[in-house]
Amino acid sequence: MVGFEQPGLRDGAEEADYGAKFRRDGYAVLRGFFNADEVAAIGAAIDQIHAEGVAHGRSFRHGNLFYNVAPRAGAEPLVRMVQWPSYHQPVLDRVRRDPRFAAMLAPLIGGDVKQIINQLHWKAPGGMGDFAWHQDSRFRKPDACYRNLGTAYVQTGLAIDPHNPQSGGMRFIPRSHLAGDLDLDTDTEVLGNAMADDVLEKVGLSVDDVIDLDLAPGDLALWNPYLVHGSGTNRADHQRRLYINGYVRAEDCDRGEWAFRDGKPVPLGPEPALVHYEDLHVRGEPHYL
């Protein structure tokens, strides 16, 4: 097992600036957050989860653990997303609680932190992987359980593969978070639908302001839940894997699993906490959808 490095952010100039940039622009990038050996170990763990999804062949849930799998006639099932793999994958569990995350989050949301997103995304070459323009705030329901969205939440994405326009990387609209909750079109699903420029125009945003993320393996992107973003088709010759972990100041959220108390990692408990799956305590047993 590859050991993870001791806590500490790298690239001093970015380290000093990432908090200000995150607040001003709604996103920031920390280069080389994990090194090449660590990324290889994380990638192997992600590949294990992918193989499990393929073996299921269709969408499967066990409590908060959820495999979003699209069957394909005459082809391998398409594993698009898995939520909360850390319940049974130890490498991924260690990553989400790595002290470097605690050090990075402390100036933004403090040392008592819960986690509401633990998610893997795959974008196969030419596959159904587009994400329509959206704000993550649309998924923070019910409203009463998710407070102070603009200042208490940090979404993170760790690049495992080159993450850029060619591979269908994320696209951000800087400073769009400053407008708060926008009336973006929510009639369709985000996953599997293309970005439509008219959706932006209806809320006073312009496609001319869009920036494309360009991440190397091991780079970490941070973004605000109100930041408008989306992603396109992977036209590269490789899978585009992304490990997403979303954190919240504990006092501002009634849901989620603890990640850090006073900056110290907190292991998952014997019973899963209520996050987004409303029927967790009604139908938490393993079942296919």
C-alpha positions in Angstrom: 0.0 0.0 0.0 1.3 3.4 -1.0 1.4 5.7 2.1 0.0 9.2 1.9 2.3 12.1 2.5 2.2 14.2 5.7 -0.2 17.1 5.6 0.8 20.4 4.0 -0.1 22.3 0.8 2.4 22.8 -1.9 3.2 25.6 -4.4 3.5 28.5 -1.9 2.1 31.2 -4.2 -1.1 29.2 -4.8 -1.3 28.2 -1.1 -1.3 31.8 0.0 -3.9 32.8 -2.6 -6.4 29.9 -2.9 -8.7 31.2 -0.2 -9.0 34.6 -1.6 -9.5 33.3 -5.1 -12.1 30.8 -3.9 -14.1 33.5 -2.3 -13.7 36.0 -5.2 -14.1 33.7 -8.2 -16.0 30.8 -6.7 -13.3 28.3 -7.5 -9.5 27.6 -7.0 -7.0 25.0 -8.1 -4.3 23.4 -6.0 -1.6 21.8 -8.1 0.0 18.5 -7.1 -2.3 18.0 -4.1 -1.5 14.3 -4.3 1.7 12.9 -5.9 2.1 10.5 -8.8 2.5 7.4 -6.6 -0.6 8.3 -4.5 -2.6 9.0 -7.6 -1.7 5.6 -9.0 -2.9 3.9 -5.8 -6.1 6.0 -5.8 -6.6 5.1 -9.5 -6.3 1.4 -8.7 -8.9 1.7 -6.0 -11.2 3.5 -8.4 -10.7 0.8 -11.0 -11.8 -1.7 -8.4 -15.0 0.2 -7.9 -15.6 0.4 -11.6 -15.2 -3.4 -12.0 -17.8 -3.8 -9.3 -20.2 -1.6 -11.2 -19.6 -3.5 -14.4 -20.3 -6.8 -12.5 -23.6 -5.4 -11.2 -24.6 -4.6 -14.8 -27.3 -2.1 -13.8 -27.8 0.5 -11.1 -27.4 -0.9 -7.5 -27.9 0.6 -4.1 -26.9 -0.5 -0.6 -27.7 2.3 1.8 -25.8 5.4 0.7 -23.6 3.4 -1.5 -25.0 3.7 -5.1 -23.7 2.5 -8.4 -25.2 4.5 -11.4 -24.8 2.0 -14.2 -26.3 2.1 -17.7 -26.8 -1.3 -19.4 -25.7 -1.4 -23.1 -26.8 -4.0 -25.6 -23.8 -5.9 -26.9 -21.3 -3.8 -24.9 -19.9 -3.6 -21.4 -22.3 -1.7 -19.0 -21.4 2.0 -18.7 -20.5 2.9 -15.1 -21.1 6.6 -14.9 -21.0 7.4 -11.2 -20.7 5.8 -7.8 -21.7 7.5 -4.5 -20.1 6.8 -1.2 -17.6 4.1 -2.3 -15.7 4.9 0.9 -18.0 2.7 3.0 -16.1 -0.3 1.7 -13.0 0.9 -0.2 -10.2 1.7 2.4 -7.9 3.7 0.1 -10.8 6.0 -1.0 -11.9 6.3 2.7 -8.3 7.4 3.7 -8.2 10.0 0.9 -11.4 11.7 1.9 -10.1 12.1 5.5 -6.5 12.9 4.5 -5.1 15.6 6.8 -4.2 17.7 3.7 -8.0 18.2 3.2 -8.3 19.3 6.8 -5.5 21.8 6.4 -7.0 23.1 3.2 -10.5 23.4 4.6 -9.6 25.0 7.9 -9.3 28.6 6.6 -12.5 28.2 4.6 -14.9 26.4 6.9 -13.1 25.6 10.1 -12.0 22.4 11.7 -15.4 20.7 12.5 -16.4 19.4 9.1 -19.0 17.0 7.8 -19.1 15.4 4.4 -22.1 15.3 2.1 -20.5 14.2 -1.1 -18.2 11.2 -1.7 -18.5 10.4 -5.3 -16.6 8.9 -8.3 -17.2 10.0 -11.8 -16.1 8.2 -15.0 -16.3 9.8 -18.4 -15.7 7.2 -21.1 -14.5 8.3 -24.5 -17.5 9.3 -26.5 -19.8 8.0 -23.8 -22.9 9.5 -22.2 -21.0 11.7 -19.8 -22.1 15.3 -20.4 -23.3 17.4 -17.5 -25.7 20.3 -18.2 -25.1 23.7 -16.8 -26.1 23.6 -13.1 -25.4 24.8 -9.6 -24.7 22.1 -6.9 -27.1 24.1 -4.6 -30.0 22.5 -6.5 -29.1 19.1 -4.9 -28.9 20.5 -1.3 -32.4 19.5 -0.1 -34.3 19.9 2.1 -33.3 23.6 2.4 -33.6 23.6 6.2 -30.9 21.0 6.5 -28.3 22.8 4.4 -27.7 26.3 5.7 -25.4 29.1 4.6 -24.6 27.5 1.3 -22.5 30.3 0.0 -20.0 30.3 2.9 -20.2 26.9 4.6 -19.7 24.5 1.7 -16.6 23.4 -0.4 -16.9 21.0 -3.2 -13.6 19.3 -4.3 -12.6 17.3 -7.4 -9.3 15.3 -7.5 -8.1 14.6 -11.1 -6.9 11.1 -11.6 -6.5 11.5 -15.4 -5.8 14.5 -17.5 -8.9 16.7 -17.1 -9.2 19.3 -19.8 -11.5 20.3 -22.7 -10.4 17.3 -24.8 -11.4 14.8 -22.1 -14.7 16.5 -21.3 -13.4 18.4 -18.3 -15.4 20.8 -16.2 -16.3 24.3 -17.3 -16.8 27.1 -14.8 -18.3 30.6 -15.0 -16.1 32.6 -12.6 -18.0 34.7 -10.0 -21.4 33.3 -11.0 -21.6 32.2 -7.3 -22.0 35.8 -6.2 -25.5 35.8 -7.6 -26.6 33.1 -5.3 -29.3 30.6 -6.3 -30.1 31.3 -10.0 -33.3 30.2 -11.7 -31.5 27.8 -14.0 -33.6 25.3 -16.0 -34.1 22.3 -13.8 -36.6 20.4 -15.9 -34.1 17.9 -17.1 -31.5 15.7 -15.4 -28.0 17.2 -15.2 -26.2 13.9 -15.9 -26.4 12.9 -19.5 -27.6 16.3 -20.9 -25.5 18.7 -22.9 -24.7 22.3 -21.8 -27.1 24.7 -23.5 -26.0 28.3 -23.9 -29.6 29.6 -23.8 -29.9 28.4 -20.2 -27.1 30.8 -19.3 -28.6 33.7 -21.2 -31.9 33.4 -19.5 -30.2 34.2 -16.1 -28.0 36.9 -17.4 -24.8 34.9 -17.9 -22.6 34.7 -21.0 -20.8 31.8 -22.5 -18.0 34.2 -23.3 -17.1 34.2 -19.6 -16.7 30.4 -19.4 -13.3 29.0 -18.4 -12.1 25.4 -19.0 -10.4 23.5 -16.2 -7.1 22.1 -17.1 -6.0 19.6 -14.4 -3.1 17.2 -14.3 -3.4 14.0 -12.3 -3.1 14.9 -8.6 -4.4 18.4 -9.0 -7.4 19.4 -6.9 -10.2 21.8 -7.9 -12.4 23.6 -5.3 -15.7 25.2 -6.1 -18.6 26.9 -4.4 -22.1 25.2 -4.5 -23.5 28.3 -6.3 -20.9 28.3 -9.0 -22.4 27.6 -12.4 -20.6 24.7 -14.1 -21.0 21.8 -16.5 -18.9 19.5 -18.7 -18.9 18.1 -22.2 -18.1 14.9 -24.1 -14.8 13.1 -23.6 -13.1 13.1 -27.0 -9.8 11.8 -25.6 -8.6 8.2 -25.9 -8.8 7.5 -22.2 -11.3 7.4 -19.3 -11.6 10.6 -17.4 -11.8 9.7 -13.7 -12.6 12.3 -11.0 -12.9 11.8 -7.3 -15.3 14.3 -5.8 -15.6 15.1 -2.0 -17.9 17.7 -0.7 -17.4 19.2 2.7 -19.5 21.5 5.0 -19.0 23.3 8.3 -20.7 20.9 10.7 -22.9 23.4 12.5 -24.5 24.5 9.2 -25.7 21.0 8.1 -28.0 18.5 9.8 -26.9 15.7 7.5 -23.8 13.9 6.3 -20.9 11.9 7.7 -18.3 13.5 9.9 -15.0 14.0 8.2 -13.0 16.0 10.8 -13.5 17.1 14.4 -11.2 19.9 15.5 -9.1 19.1 12.3 -8.7 15.4 13.2 -10.0 12.7 10.9 -13.1 10.9 11.9 -13.8 7.3 10.7 -17.1 6.2 9.4 -19.4 4.8 12.1 -21.1 1.4 12.2 -24.3 2.8 10.8 -24.5 5.2 7.8 -25.8 8.7 8.4 -28.6 10.3 6.4 -27.2 12.3 3.5 -29.3 12.5 0.3 -31.0 9.0 0.2 -34.3 9.8 1.9 -35.3 6.1 2.2 -32.0 5.1 4.0 -33.9 3.9 7.0 -36.8 2.4 5.1 -35.0 0.6 2.3 -31.3 0.5 3.2 -30.8 -3.2 2.2 -29.0 -4.1 -1.0 -31.2 -3.9 -4.1 -31.2 -3.2 -7.8 -33.0 -0.3 -9.3 
